[in-house]
Amino acid sequence: MNAKQIRGLYPITKERAYLFSGGLAPVSVRHEQAMKKHMDWLSEDPDDMYVNGLDADASDCRRMFAQLTGCDEDEVAIVESTSAGCNIAFDLIDPVARGNVVFDDFSYPSSVFPWHLPPHEALTKRFVHAREDGIIHLEDFEQSIDENTVAVCISHVTPIEGFKQDIKKVAEIAHAKGALVIVDGAQSAGAMEIDLHDTGVDFFSTTAMKWLLGAAGVAFLYVRKEFQKQIDPLVISWGYESENPSHSQFLDYLQWQGTYDMSAYLTIPDTIDFLNNNNWDIMAKECRKLNLWAKDKILSEIDTESLSVDSFLGQMSSFYLDLKGPVTDQYKIDFYNKYQTQILFVNWNNRSLFRISIQVYNNKQDIYKLIEALKDYQEKVRL
């Protein structure tokens, strides 16, 4: 499909400059068709869910995600959110006396807070800090990770700055010290080429609702096959039939924790198939090019300051914007409604910040529309 055809799949682009894929992907016309098919099914033959629905949907989703991210289907479990997947990984790691866990300045809260709960609360928490250049340097990871480090928890792409971590190098450093690596991939899966086997990470958790163009309520947890043999399952529910659970069946346990939201699953096969079969790697590179162009254009047109470093940038970039007071919910509502432009607005380090997320359906016209909106609004509420 060409760029115009892809954009045409997303009705929201007709009116709105939607630059919020790093938060929640919009629904495509193909999603609507899949949802109608699902509703027809529930209306006419709902009991068929137990025969064909659950197994078929889960298997398709796992297989397609594995194909997209360079791993095996039996290394993938379906969970409800990125945070849920990360928490499963945390719970599988035994606490160690005098042990520690390593994060960085950009680690997402759901990758940090659970380590303050039992049984991991006694672990020392270490943070690798960004230098003045805004970059997390690998040698700083090396200094923070030692033989007592049980895990390194990082975001593949940081949620505000759009900073892309070299997770392969981090894994090499961590494994040399005997530590495991847990990656929050919410801002990378679907936004860039990933080969999980090549990276060597032990856990990788991501959601469908952002760059995978799916819906909330579906997420994926990758568990490296070599590590599965060392762990015990945490949950057994109605769908698992074995009387003798074993380590090798770990992902089957995760798969059967209850009946899931099947309507959310309907968005996955179509979107991942779309990514797998439309020169997705080329599209991702084009999105990055558009993001770099947008960053330069915004800086040249708006009195703002960028938080993002070009050489580490993917499909997101963030900027400080001087406004009169903090960004309130009403501010965001007024901005979105008046200018039909959707971005992330937050209060960050006591300043107003906005983030743009470039997806396959965006174009330069979206950026021009955003710039005009920011100019107008900044003029009205500026300090």
C-alpha positions as CSV (number, residue, x, y, z in Angstrom):
1,M,0.0,0.0,0.0
2,N,1.2,3.5,-0.7
3,A,1.1,6.4,1.9
4,K,-2.2,7.8,0.7
5,Q,-3.9,4.3,0.9
6,I,-2.5,3.7,4.4
7,R,-3.7,7.1,5.6
8,G,-7.1,6.4,4.1
9,L,-7.5,3.4,6.4
10,Y,-7.7,5.7,9.4
11,P,-10.9,7.9,9.5
12,I,-9.4,10.2,12.2
13,T,-6.9,11.6,9.7
14,K,-9.7,13.3,7.7
15,E,-10.1,15.9,10.4
16,R,-7.5,15.6,13.1
17,A,-3.7,15.7,13.1
18,Y,-3.4,12.7,15.3
19,L,0.2,12.5,16.7
20,F,-0.6,10.4,19.7
21,S,0.3,6.8,18.7
22,G,2.7,6.6,21.5
23,G,-0.3,6.8,23.8
24,L,-3.2,5.0,21.9
25,A,-3.5,4.0,18.3
26,P,-6.7,5.0,16.5
27,V,-9.1,2.5,15.0
28,S,-8.8,1.7,11.3
29,V,-11.7,0.8,9.0
30,R,-10.4,-2.7,9.0
31,H,-10.8,-2.8,12.8
32,E,-14.4,-1.7,12.4
33,Q,-15.0,-4.6,9.9
34,A,-13.5,-7.1,12.3
35,M,-15.6,-5.8,15.1
36,K,-18.8,-6.1,13.1
37,K,-17.8,-9.7,12.2
38,H,-17.2,-10.4,15.9
39,M,-20.6,-9.0,16.9
40,D,-22.3,-11.0,14.2
41,W,-20.6,-14.1,15.6
42,L,-21.8,-13.4,19.1
43,S,-25.3,-12.7,17.9
44,E,-25.6,-15.9,15.8
45,D,-23.4,-18.5,17.4
46,P,-21.7,-17.3,20.7
47,D,-21.0,-20.8,22.0
48,D,-18.6,-21.4,19.1
49,M,-16.2,-19.3,21.1
50,Y,-15.3,-22.3,23.2
51,V,-14.7,-24.5,20.1
52,N,-12.9,-22.1,17.7
53,G,-12.5,-18.7,19.2
54,L,-10.1,-18.9,22.1
55,D,-7.4,-21.2,20.8
56,A,-7.4,-19.8,17.2
57,D,-7.2,-16.1,18.2
58,A,-4.4,-16.7,20.8
59,S,-2.4,-18.9,18.4
60,D,-2.6,-16.4,15.6
61,C,-1.6,-13.5,17.8
62,R,1.4,-15.3,19.3
63,R,2.6,-16.5,15.9
64,M,2.3,-13.1,14.2
65,F,4.0,-11.3,17.1
66,A,6.9,-13.8,17.0
67,Q,7.3,-13.3,13.3
68,L,7.4,-9.5,13.7
69,T,9.9,-9.5,16.6
70,G,12.3,-12.3,15.7
71,C,11.4,-14.9,18.3
72,D,9.5,-18.3,18.5
73,E,5.8,-18.6,19.1
74,D,6.4,-20.8,22.2
75,E,8.4,-17.9,23.8
76,V,5.4,-15.6,23.7
77,A,2.6,-15.3,26.2
78,I,-0.5,-13.0,25.8
79,V,-1.2,-10.8,28.8
80,E,-3.4,-7.7,29.3
81,S,-0.8,-4.9,29.4
82,T,2.9,-4.1,29.3
83,S,2.9,-3.6,33.0
84,A,1.3,-6.9,33.7
85,G,3.9,-8.6,31.6
86,C,6.8,-6.8,33.4
87,N,5.3,-7.7,36.8
88,I,5.2,-11.4,35.8
89,A,8.9,-11.2,35.0
90,F,9.6,-9.4,38.3
91,D,7.8,-12.1,40.3
92,L,9.7,-14.9,38.6
93,I,13.1,-13.5,39.8
94,D,14.2,-14.7,43.2
95,P,15.4,-12.1,45.6
96,V,19.1,-12.4,46.6
97,A,20.6,-11.3,49.9
98,R,22.5,-8.0,49.4
99,G,21.2,-8.0,45.8
100,N,20.4,-5.0,43.7
101,V,18.3,-4.0,40.7
102,V,19.4,-1.4,38.1
103,F,17.2,1.1,36.3
104,D,18.0,4.3,34.5
105,D,16.6,7.9,34.6
106,F,14.1,7.0,31.9
107,S,12.7,3.8,33.4
108,Y,8.9,3.7,33.3
109,P,7.2,3.9,36.8
110,S,5.7,0.4,36.4
111,S,9.2,-1.0,35.9
112,V,10.4,0.6,39.2
113,F,7.5,0.7,41.7
114,P,6.9,-3.1,41.9
115,W,10.5,-3.6,43.1
116,H,9.6,-1.7,46.3
117,L,7.0,-4.4,47.2
118,P,7.6,-7.8,48.9
119,P,9.5,-9.9,48.2
120,H,11.9,-7.5,46.5
121,E,11.8,-4.5,48.8
122,A,15.1,-5.4,50.4
123,L,17.0,-5.1,47.1
124,T,19.1,-2.0,46.6
125,K,17.7,0.2,43.8
126,R,20.3,1.7,41.5
127,F,19.8,4.3,38.8
128,V,22.0,5.0,35.8
129,H,21.8,8.7,35.1
130,A,21.8,10.5,31.8
131,R,24.8,12.8,31.3
132,E,24.5,16.4,30.2
133,D,24.2,15.3,26.6
134,G,20.9,13.6,27.5
135,I,22.3,10.1,26.7
136,I,22.5,7.0,28.9
137,H,26.1,5.8,28.3
138,L,26.9,2.1,28.2
139,E,30.0,2.6,30.4
140,D,27.7,4.0,33.1
141,F,25.7,0.8,33.0
142,E,28.9,-1.2,33.4
143,Q,29.8,0.7,36.5
144,S,26.3,0.1,38.1
145,I,25.9,-3.6,37.3
146,D,27.8,-6.0,39.5
147,E,27.8,-9.7,40.6
148,N,24.9,-8.9,43.0
149,T,22.7,-7.4,40.4
150,V,19.6,-9.6,39.9
151,A,18.0,-7.6,37.1
152,V,18.3,-4.6,34.8
153,C,14.9,-3.0,34.0
154,I,14.8,-0.5,31.2
155,S,12.6,0.9,28.4
156,H,13.7,0.0,24.9
157,V,12.5,3.5,23.8
158,T,11.9,6.0,26.6
159,P,8.3,7.2,26.8
160,I,9.1,11.0,27.0
161,E,12.4,11.6,25.4
162,G,12.1,9.0,22.6
163,F,15.6,7.8,23.5
164,K,16.4,4.4,22.0
165,Q,18.5,2.2,24.3
166,D,21.0,-0.3,22.9
167,I,19.3,-3.3,24.6
168,K,21.7,-5.8,23.0
169,K,24.7,-4.1,24.5
170,V,23.0,-3.7,27.9
171,A,22.1,-7.4,27.8
172,E,25.8,-8.3,27.1
173,I,26.9,-6.2,30.1
174,A,24.2,-7.6,32.4
175,H,24.7,-11.3,31.4
176,A,28.5,-11.0,32.0
177,K,27.6,-10.2,35.6
178,G,24.9,-12.9,35.9
179,A,22.0,-10.4,35.8
180,L,18.7,-10.7,33.8
181,V,17.4,-8.0,31.5
182,I,13.7,-7.0,31.5
183,V,12.7,-4.6,28.7
184,D,9.6,-2.5,28.5
185,G,9.0,-2.4,24.8
186,A,5.7,-0.4,24.7
187,Q,7.3,2.4,22.7
188,S,9.4,0.2,20.3
189,A,7.4,-2.9,19.1
190,G,5.8,-1.9,15.9
191,A,7.9,1.3,15.6
192,M,11.2,-0.3,14.6
193,E,12.8,-3.5,13.5
194,I,13.4,-5.8,16.5
195,D,15.1,-9.2,16.6
196,L,14.6,-10.5,20.2
197,H,16.8,-13.5,19.7
198,D,19.6,-11.2,18.5
199,T,19.2,-8.8,21.4
200,G,19.7,-11.5,24.0
201,V,17.2,-10.0,26.5
202,D,15.5,-12.3,28.9
203,F,12.0,-10.6,29.1
204,F,10.4,-8.2,26.7
205,S,6.9,-6.9,27.4
206,T,4.8,-4.7,25.1
207,T,1.3,-3.6,24.4
208,A,-0.8,-3.8,21.3
209,M,-2.5,-0.5,21.7
210,K,0.4,1.8,20.6
211,W,2.8,1.1,17.8
212,L,1.3,-2.3,17.0
213,L,-1.9,-0.4,16.0
214,G,-4.1,-2.6,18.1
215,A,-6.5,-2.2,21.0
216,A,-6.1,-1.8,24.8
217,G,-6.4,-5.0,26.8
218,V,-3.9,-7.1,24.7
219,A,-0.2,-7.3,25.3
220,F,2.7,-9.7,24.7
221,L,5.4,-11.1,27.1
222,Y,8.5,-12.6,25.5
223,V,10.4,-15.0,27.8
224,R,13.7,-16.3,26.5
225,K,13.4,-20.0,26.0
226,E,16.6,-20.9,27.9
227,F,15.2,-19.1,30.9
228,Q,11.8,-20.8,30.9
229,K,13.4,-24.0,32.2
230,Q,14.5,-22.3,35.4
231,I,11.1,-21.0,36.5
232,D,7.8,-22.2,38.0
233,P,4.4,-21.0,36.8
234,L,2.5,-18.6,39.0
235,V,-1.1,-19.2,38.0
236,I,-3.1,-22.2,36.9
237,S,-6.7,-21.6,35.7
238,W,-9.5,-23.5,34.1
239,G,-8.1,-23.9,30.6
240,Y,-5.0,-25.9,31.4
241,E,-5.6,-29.7,31.5
242,S,-2.3,-31.2,32.6
243,E,-2.2,-33.0,35.9
244,N,1.6,-32.8,36.1
245,P,2.7,-29.2,35.5
246,S,6.3,-28.7,34.3
247,H,8.7,-25.9,33.6
248,S,8.5,-26.4,29.8
249,Q,4.8,-25.6,29.9
250,F,5.3,-22.1,31.5
251,L,3.7,-20.1,28.7
252,D,0.7,-22.3,28.6
253,Y,0.0,-21.4,32.2
254,L,0.2,-17.7,31.4
255,Q,-2.0,-18.3,28.4
256,W,-4.9,-19.8,30.5
257,Q,-5.6,-17.3,33.3
258,G,-9.2,-16.9,32.3
259,T,-11.4,-15.8,29.4
260,Y,-9.9,-12.7,27.8
261,D,-11.4,-9.7,26.0
262,M,-11.9,-11.2,22.6
263,S,-12.9,-8.0,20.9
264,A,-9.5,-6.6,21.7
265,Y,-7.9,-9.6,20.1
266,L,-9.7,-8.9,16.8
267,T,-7.5,-5.9,16.1
268,I,-4.2,-8.0,16.4
269,P,-4.1,-10.4,13.4
270,D,-5.1,-7.6,10.9
271,T,-2.6,-5.0,12.2
272,I,0.4,-7.3,12.6
273,D,-0.3,-8.9,9.3
274,F,-0.4,-5.3,7.9
275,L,3.0,-4.6,9.4
276,N,4.5,-7.9,8.3
277,N,3.4,-7.6,4.7
278,N,3.8,-4.0,3.8
279,N,7.5,-3.4,3.9
280,W,7.1,-2.4,7.5
281,D,10.9,-1.8,8.0
282,I,10.8,0.7,5.2
283,M,7.8,2.4,6.7
284,A,9.4,2.7,10.1
285,K,12.5,4.3,8.5
286,E,10.2,6.8,6.7
287,C,8.4,7.6,10.0
288,R,11.8,8.3,11.6
289,K,12.7,10.6,8.7
290,L,9.4,12.5,9.2
291,N,10.1,12.7,12.9
292,L,13.5,14.2,12.3
293,W,12.1,16.7,9.8
294,A,9.2,17.6,12.2
295,K,11.7,18.1,15.1
296,D,13.7,20.6,13.0
297,K,10.6,22.3,11.7
298,I,9.1,22.8,15.1
299,L,12.3,24.2,16.5
300,S,12.6,26.6,13.6
301,E,9.0,27.8,13.9
302,I,8.2,27.6,17.6
303,D,10.0,29.1,20.6
304,T,10.6,25.8,22.3
305,E,13.4,23.5,23.4
306,S,13.8,19.8,22.4
307,L,14.5,17.0,24.9
308,S,15.3,14.5,22.1
309,V,18.8,13.5,20.8
310,D,18.7,13.0,17.0
311,S,21.2,10.1,16.8
312,F,19.0,8.1,19.3
313,L,15.7,9.1,17.9
314,G,13.0,6.8,16.6
315,Q,9.4,7.9,16.0
316,M,8.8,10.2,19.0
317,S,10.2,13.5,20.0
318,S,9.4,15.9,22.9
319,F,9.7,19.6,23.5
320,Y,9.4,22.1,26.3
321,L,6.8,24.8,25.7
322,D,6.6,27.9,27.9
323,L,3.0,28.4,28.9
324,K,1.2,30.4,31.6
325,G,0.9,27.8,34.4
326,P,0.8,24.0,34.3
327,V,-1.0,22.0,31.6
328,T,-4.4,21.2,33.0
329,D,-6.9,18.7,31.7
330,Q,-9.1,21.6,30.5
331,Y,-6.1,23.1,28.7
332,K,-5.7,19.8,26.8
333,I,-9.4,19.5,26.0
334,D,-9.5,23.1,24.7
335,F,-6.5,22.6,22.6
336,Y,-7.6,19.3,21.1
337,N,-11.2,20.5,20.4
338,K,-10.2,23.9,18.9
339,Y,-7.3,22.8,16.7
340,Q,-8.2,19.2,16.0
341,T,-4.6,18.3,16.8
342,Q,-3.9,15.4,19.2
343,I,-0.5,15.2,21.0
344,L,0.7,14.4,24.5
345,F,0.7,17.3,26.9
346,V,2.2,16.8,30.4
347,N,3.9,18.7,33.2
348,W,7.5,17.6,33.3
349,N,10.2,18.9,35.6
350,N,8.0,21.8,36.5
351,R,7.6,22.8,32.9
352,S,5.0,22.2,30.2
353,L,6.0,19.5,27.7
354,F,4.5,18.1,24.5
355,R,5.4,15.0,22.7
356,I,4.7,14.0,19.1
357,S,4.4,10.4,17.9
358,I,4.8,9.8,14.1
359,Q,3.0,6.8,12.7
360,V,2.5,5.4,9.2
361,Y,-0.6,7.4,8.6
362,N,1.0,10.8,9.4
363,N,2.4,13.3,6.9
364,K,3.9,16.7,6.8
365,Q,0.5,18.4,6.7
366,D,-0.1,17.1,10.2
367,I,3.0,18.8,11.4
368,Y,2.1,22.1,9.7
369,K,-1.3,21.9,11.4
370,L,0.3,21.3,14.8
371,I,2.7,24.2,14.4
372,E,0.0,26.6,13.5
373,A,-2.0,25.4,16.5
374,L,0.9,25.8,18.9
375,K,1.8,29.3,17.6
376,D,-1.8,30.5,18.1
377,Y,-2.3,28.9,21.5
378,Q,1.2,29.9,22.8
379,E,0.5,33.5,21.8
380,K,-2.7,33.5,23.9
381,V,-1.3,31.8,27.1
382,R,2.4,32.5,27.0
383,L,4.3,33.9,30.0
